[in-house]
Amino acid sequence: MGVLTGFEPKTVFRYFEEICNIPHGSGNERQLSNYIKDFAKKRNLTCIQDEWNNIIIIKEATTGYEAEETMILQGHMDMVAVKEPESDIDMSKEPLRLEIDGDYITAGGTSLGGDDGIAVAYALALLDSNDIPHPRLEVILTVGEETGMDGAREIDLSMLKGKRLLNLDNEEEGILLTSCAGGARADCKLPVSLEKRRGITLKIQVSGLKGGHSGAEIIKEGGNANCLLGRVLDALIQKTSASLVSIEGGLADNAIPIFSEAVIVVENSEVKLCFDIVSRIEDYIRTELTAKDSGVTVSVSANESAVTTISEIRNMSYVNCLTPESMKKAVSYIMAMPNGIQAMSADVKDLVETSLNLGIMKLTGDTLLLEYSVRSSLESAKEALIRKLKAISDLAGANVEIRGDYPGWAYKQDSPLRDKMVRIYEKMYGSKPRVEAIHAGLECGIISAKIKDLDCISYGPDMKDIHTTDEVLSISSVKRVWDYLLEILKDK
């Protein structure tokens, strides 16, 4: 008996548990893709599996619905696979360990993958049914959404007939998403020169920040550990001979970094001054972020004891560090590059229009790398921001490489699908759903560029803390969204 046996809707939860039994982290979707392909084959459904492992399944309309508009249902197969340090699970090979906590499903010590396994479960439950009335269904299940939307970018949709698409990749019930930002990744690389130098090495750390997804959380204007570290280094080089030995911060370009660390080398006589400078900058930063990111900490520690005698100075080891000219250029580059909100929408209240996030910063050999996630609801604004990164980089002697460029999903003034979903929601629940746009990216933008005049809405059940080991999926919300979905398909 499965962990989810007995919960309604039974078929949805049965398939969700089967999906959780198949490893499907980003880049490891082949097994799940084959499972879905075999599912379709056993039910004599038209199924296309491409070389990327994307899946398209078609189920013809039930009796009486042949003349109704085709409905496209879309989600992604991959999940962000993360686990707690002490967990012994191998997420590339082993099933998730599902647990129930009240109304929530969670996975012991790992992420759950409700984003977007529940979309796949909904789709399979519909395709498996014999008694649910519906128009022609065209199901699109993509791979690699969490790592750049490569599956959506590569999939061929030319055989589809549908012009209305319901994307099931939203994590808050009661909200109809109607547009999202486009985006791109920018890898900015600054060449630096190194030299060997004797001195005292100090470790500087910025930590304690809230972080979060750079699309959803950037509006809170919390601290970015990489940018703050750059500010500390800038203060140091104004008063000392500090030079970088190493620097590393952030885990992903689309995650606001919560930790960043640098090792610097300084003269022995400058150690106390460095501590004083870092302490002063920490006070400034903590004051500035009191209402936004009050847990921020900036610390400095000596990697070795301070040198006090001439003999000890002579015996200090040499370390590789940036030359004075490269140090000044590197710190100036970090300080000059933009970060955070660049513009708010003039059309939608409280919507970020354009932003970027310095998600990763590291020194590798003779190159300082800054990785950004760039987003905008306006394609022209996105391109202008990328051009700004390139212009600043040109002045600094750096190079910018753009990857993972994807279009935004524009709001449609005329949307029969949106009108229908609002009407049905109000009839079922006695209140109107919230109709919103988001600054994060969805596959709707890429798919809309492939299907002319596509009418698209994103919806889904309640989830919390996605992409983390605290991720949960609401059981009762899954049921309500299922009931809502059936009414949408049944409505003529």
Summary of the structure (lengths in Angstrom):
residues: 492
radius of gyration: 25.8
end to end distance: 38.6
largest distance: 93.9
contacts: 1721
relative contact order: 0.18
helix: 33%
strand: 30%
